[in-house]
Each structure stands twice: as structure tokens, then as C-alpha cells.
Amino acid sequence: MYGILLKKLKESLVSVLPVVGIVFLIYLTPFVSLTSLELGVFLLSAVALVLGIGLFNLGADLAMTPMGELVGAGLTRSGSIKLLLSVSALMGVLITVAEPDLSVLAEQVGAVMSGTLLIVTVGVGVGVFLVLSILKMLFKVHLSSMLMFFYFVLFAFVALVLVSGNGDLLSLAFDSGGVTTGPITVPFIMALGVGIASNIGGRNVGENSFGVIALCSVGPILAVLLLATSAKGSLGYEDPAYSIADGLGMNLLHTLFDTAKEVGLALGLIVLFFAVLELAVLRLPKQRLLQIGVGILYTFVGLVAFLASVTVGFMPVGYRLGLEIAEASPTALPLFALFLGMVVVLAEPAIHVLNRQVEEVTDRMVSKRSMMIALSVGVGVALCLSMLRILFDFSILYYLIPGYFLSLGLSFFVPGIYTAIAFDSGGVASGPLTSSFILPFSVGVCCALHGSGSVLSLGFGIVAMVAMTPLISIQLLGFKAVMTKAVRDRITMRRILDAEDEQIISFL
């Protein structure tokens, strides 16, 4: 166990170092004037981040992924479709309601709608679409067909929101799709899909194992758009009080306590569902249960360390970077954001879970390295485009409409498994580090260039961009694989036809 933990910590150190390196290099330039206190707290937070990611990844291997697969397999083997669907819907609602990032989103729209109503509606949206993803597997419906239908419905709701005059809520709505698929829900729900798909069987087990996160990311967007059509009031955004000093002393203890409570609630719901199924169906040996219990403990400690460190150290520094770079050199923002996005995605904890699961399910047809490169490029481009949108002040729909049409169009030309992996990756890439470091960076840029009044329309939406660009980059990876195979097959056939040896061997 110690050796495995050491390996996980080494992997997380390699993931976090590029982000720390960028911040330290910027600290040495005249663009940003971070104090020694701010830099010190950031570096200590980075150490906690390394520890948190390492423990989380070990906990995901020992507990979250096995629990999800066992729950999916156990419910499927029960033979009751009603039980499978009803329990999955309830899990989707409760786990999403307990997701820490969702409460942050609810606070942003409190001026125009009830935060509680938003959380419950988003939870119901995830529950409904989790059921739809399971029905897709049971009845072997193509993921691309379902995505095409629901994204057309989604953009129809976008038109209704524009007509209602609440267009500022569009960025928040699309951000919600990435926020609600956080580090707690992703490993469990992805593994749940693998467990169900493997027990259903069929030719497309690998393809059916993915796509659950893709559909569950649509539900929250539709839910917020539905609320936005009837939202009343004016959207305002106060100047954010991001400060390193606010994260020290009693506020640090308060952050740790709140984080531990939120993570404990979310994990507790998953453990409760698993315990009920264990007593009713699974009956696992004590040694296996002990391993899962240790894994849950690792997951809890890792997530608390991760979320608290990004709140205390990364959020204030992200805001200061955006604010001061925008004031010093606005034209450098797109290039800086490109490099920042390419390295930040390396530190997202759920990304490593996704990449490992992709490599296992596809039998190394899609490697962790190729996945990471595609995701890194995709997120870097997303941040670069987002900075251009803030600089030139235009609607996010100019990106989202052609982007989603391109990604849906690519689904007709690549193997289905690449489409499923790509749409899952979009939800996974837009994780807590994106919302706690990249989003404050974007808010800082908006406050510097356009004032706090533009944050809801321009600053938000960056999570949505991070969720969208991997859909294109990973499907392009699949398109490259298809074209490479076609070229190789053509070369092989040409060599066969051009062979000089025309001897015919007769077996008669």
C-alpha cells in the first residue's frame, strides 16, 4: 500500500508542478506583484494539493471505482429494471445535491432565483439523465443520436431564454454542466456505467461503458435554462473579496470544517447506497469491505485537502493573476491563457481516473498519454478563446453553437467509443481546479477590463468552454486514428496487388 501511495503522490507532484511553475515565473516578472505571504500560502496550498490528489487517486482505485462497478453490476443482476432505474435516479439526485461545487453556483444566481430551487432542479436533471443513460445501454441506443436530439432541445431553450431577456444567465447555465460533474460524482457514476455495461454485455461493451457523464452533463444545463426562462430581477455581481489573508487563522479552520462537512455528506450518501445493496445483494467478503473502507477514508482526506487548498491558496492567486495581467498587458492574455489551460488540466483529480479507465476499457487502444495530450490542447484552446471573448466583448453563443455542431458532426465520422469518451471528458475536464483557479482568473480579467458588471455575461462561461473543447479534440484524435487505419489498409492492399509473385497454389 505504501508503495502505491508513493507512486500516486509522485504522479500528483508531476501534475501540480507545471501550475506552480507558471505562477512562480509570473511572480518573478513585473506583471504581477504577489506579496511574500501570498506566494508562501500558495506554495503551502500546492503541497496540500499534491497530497490531496495522491490520496484521492488511491481512494478512487480502492473504493470509488469498485463501489460504482459493484453497484451497477448488482442492480443489473437483480433482474428488475424498475429497481435499477429508481435507485439510479435517486442516487443521481442525492449525490448531485451534495456536490460541493453546486452550492457555489447557487450563490451566484441568488439575486434572481432561489438557490435551493436551483440545487434541487439541477439534481433532478442529473437523476433523469442518469436514467436515460442507463436506458440507452439497456436498449442499445446510439449515444450520438441521443446527444444530437438533446442538444437541439437545449439550444431551443437557449432561444427561449434570449426571448425572456435573461441572456446573461446563458453562461451560468452552460457552466453548470461542468460544475455538477465534480470529483465525487465522476468516479462513482463512470464506474456505475462500466458495471452495468459489462453485465448487459453485447458487442459494444466498451462504447456503452462511457457516455454516462456526457448525458448527465446535459441535465443541469437544461435545468438552469428552464429556470432562466422565468427568472425575475436584475443580475448583479459584487466585487469579489479574494484575499489570501481571508484564508488564514480562523477562516482556514472554517474552510476545512465546511469542506469536510460537504465532502462527508456526499460520500456518506454513496456509502449508504452501497451498504444497502451490500446487505441485500452483494454480500462481499470482509477483506474486500475493509479495502473499500480504507479507500473511502483516503478519498475523504484527499478531497478535503484538495478542495480546501484550492479555496485558500489557488482562488485568490488566480484572481490576482487575471486582474494584474489584464491591467499590465491585455494583449498577452490569450497566449498566457493557452499555456495556463494546457497545464491546469494536468492537476484535475478526476482526469487521472478517466484516463486510466479509458485505457483499461479500450485495452490500450486509447492510451493515457494520447488522452492527456488531447485534453491539454483542448483546455488550452478553451482558455485562449475565452480571453479573446472577454477582450472583444461578444456572446458565448458565437463559440458554443458552432462548437457543439462541429462536435456532433464529428460523431458521424469517428468510432462511437471516441464520441462517448469525448463527451465524458468534457464534464470531467471542467473540475474543481477549473472553477476555483481558472474561473477566478477570468473574473479578475473582467473586473480589470470591463468592471464587475460584466462578470456574469463575460467572466462566466469559461467552464463551459473547458467542457466543450475536449469534445472536438478527442474526436479529432479518433478521426486521426480512423484515417491512419484507412491509409495503412490501402497501402497493404496496394502491396498485395502489386506483388510480383503471381504463383497460384492449387490444393485440388
C-alpha positions, -999 to +999 in steps of 0.1 A: +000+000+000+029+024+009+045+018-025+012+025-043+006+057-023+042+069-031+036+063-068+003+083-066+020+111-048+047+112-075+021+114-102+003+142-085+035+161-079+043+159-117+007+172-123+008+201-100+044+213-106+036+230-140+009+252-124+032+261-096+060+268-121+039+292-141+028+311-110+064+314-097+077+326-131+049+352-133+059+362-097+094+370-109+081+393-137+068+429-132+033+419-145+020+406-111+030+419-076+023+390-053+034+395-017+056+370+000+027+360+022+005+353-009+033+333-025+040+313+007+004+304+012+001+294-024+031+271-022+018+255+010-015+250-007+003+234-036+018+209-012-016+201+002-029+198-034-002+172-042-012+152-011-049+156-018-047+144-054-025+115-045-048+103-017-079+109-039-065+088-068-056+060-044-090+062-028-107+061-062-087+029-071-095+012-038-131+024-032-149+047-056-144+028-088-150-007-073-181+006-055-196+021-086-189-011-106-203-034-079-235-013-075-240-012-113-234-049-116-255-058-085-285-037-097-283-052-132-281-088-119-312-082-098-332-086-130-355-057-120-354-028-144-377-008-122-352-012-092-322-004-114-338+028-127-354+040-095-322+035-074-301+052-101-324+082-103-324+086-065-286+083-064-282+108-092-304+134-074-289+130-039-253+128-049-256+159-072-274+179-045-245+171-021-218+181-047-198+210-032-194+229-064-231+231-070-237+253-038-211+278-052-231+280-084-264+285-065-249+315-046-241+333-080-278+333-090-293+340-056-303+375-068-328+363-094-338+327-082-339+306-052-306+288-046-324+258-030-348+256-060-318+257-084-299+229-065-330+206-064-338+213-101-302+205-112-302+174-090-334+162-107-319+170-141-289+147-133-312+120-119-334+120-150-304+119-174-287+092-154-318+071-160-318+080-197-281+069-200-290+035-184-319+031-208-295+038-236-274+009-225-304-014-219-320-007-253-286-003-272-294+033-285-265+051-301-251+079-279-246+102-309-284+101-317-294+109-281-268+137-279-280+152-312-316+152-300-310+167-266-286+194-278-312+205-303-336+208-274-310+226-254-305+253-280-342+256-284-343+266-247-314+290-253-337+308-278-365+310-251-340+324-226-329+351-251-366+360-257-373+362-220-345+388-217-323+368-193-294+362-217-269+369-190-278+336-175-266+316-205-230+314-194-240+303-159-263+276-174-236+261-196-211+263-167-235+242-146-230+212-169-193+211-159-197+222-123-221+194-113-200+166-126-174+171-099-147+149-083-172+130-061-198+121-087-175+114-117-156+083-104-187+067-090-211+074-119-185+064-145-178+031-127-216+026-123-218+027-161-190+003-165-206-022-141-240-020-159-225-022-194-203-052-185-233-072-172-255-063-201-228-075-225-231-072-263-207-062-290-203-026-278-195-031-241-166-006-244-186+021-260-216+016-236-192+019-207-188+056-215-214+083-222-230+084-188-212+117-177-219+131-212-257+128-207-256+137-171-239+170-181-268+179-203-294+177-175-280+206-154-278+229-184-314+222-194-325+227-157-309+261-154-321+272-188-356+262-177-354+283-146-338+311-166-369+314-188-389+325-158-362+343-138-371+378-125-349+406-112-316+421-122-284+402-123-257+418-103-222+408-093-203+424-064-166+429-065-152+396-052-132+397-019-105+373-028-077+377-004-050+353+009-054+369+044-090+358+045-079+322+042-056+322+073-063+317+110-100+310+120-111+313+083-088+284+074-104+263+101-138+274+089-129+264+053-116+230+065-148+224+085-172+234+058-152+213+032-152+183+054-189+186+060-198+188+023-174+160+013-186+138+042-223+144+031-216+135-005-195+104+003-219+094+030-248+091+005-227+069-018-217+047+012-253+045+023-265+032-011-236+008-012-243-005+023-280-012+014-270-030-017-243-050+002-269-062+027-295-070+000-275-084-029-237-082-029-225-100+003-189-092-002-161-108+019-149-088+049-114-083+034-129-066+003-152-044+025-121-034+046-103-024+015-132-003+003-135+013+038-098+023+037-103+036+002-132+058+013-111+072+041-083+081+016-109+096-007-123+118+021-090+131+033-077+136-002-108+156-013-108+178+018-071+186+013-077+193-024-108+215-021-095+234+010-061+241-006-076+255-039-101+277-019-074+291+004-044+295-019-054+290-056-086+310-058-070+343-046-039+339-067-059+330-098-079+363-093-048+384-088-032+369-119-062+378-141-066+412-126-030+424-128-020+408-161-051+423-177-042+457-164-005+454-174-007+438-208-042+428-221-028+416-254-007+389-236-038+373-221-047+349-249-012+334-251-008+332-213-043+316-210-033+290-237-003+278-216-022+281-184-050+259-196-026+233-210-010+227-176-040+233-152-059+203-166-030+181-155-039+187-119-076+179-122-080+148-100-109+131-119-089+134-152-065+107-140-094+084-131-109+090-165-077+084-184-069+052-165-104+039-171-103+047-208-070+028-212-084-002-194-117-004-211-103+002-246-075-023-239-049+004-245-063+013-279-067+048-264-036+055-242-035+077-212-008+098-229-028+105-260-059+113-239-039+138-218-024+155-248-058+159-264-073+172-232-044+195-225-046+211-260-084+213-258-085+231-224-056+254-235-076+265-266-107+269-245-090+294-222-074+313-251-107+317-269-124+328-236-098+356-232-105+367-268-142+368-259-136+390-229-112+413-248-137+419-277-169+415-256-192+392-275-217+364-266-205+329-257-231+316-282-206+325-310-184+297-297-210+273-283-233+269-313-206+262-340-185+242-314-213+218-305-224+215-341-189+206-351-185+181-322-219+165-330-210+164-367-177+146-360-196+119-342-208+106-376-172+101-388-154+086-358-160+053-339-187+055-313-163+049-284-143+081-292-176+101-292-186+086-258-151+092-243-150+128-257-184+138-243-175+123-209-142+141-209-159+175-213-176+171-180-146+157-163-121+183-175-142+211-160-135+201-125-129+219-092-095+233-101-110+249-131-138+265-111-115+275-082-085+288-102-094+294-138-128+310-131-114+335-106-087+343-132-114+350-157-133+371-131-102+391-124-097+398-162-133+410-164-131+433-134-099+448-148-112+454-184-149+459-181-158+462-144-177+438-122-209+443-140-197+422-169-187+392-149-219+372-153-220+377-191-183+375-199-164+361-169-187+331-165-188+307-194-152+297-192-161+264-175-185+258-204-157+264-229-134+240-209-162+214-211-168+219-249-133+219-265-124+183-254-154+171-274-136+183-305-100+175-296-107+139-286-129+132-315-102+146-338-079+121-321-104+094-332-107+108-367-069+107-369-070+070-359-096+062-385-077+079-412-044+063-402-060+029-403-076+036-437-042+047-451-025+016-437-052-007-452-048+010-486-010+006-485-013-030-475-038-037-503-017-020-529+013-041-518-007-072-522-020-062-557+015-051-568+032-083-556+055-097-583+049-133-571+018-144-591+022-180-585-011-198-579-012-226-554-038-252-561-050-275-534-071-297-557 
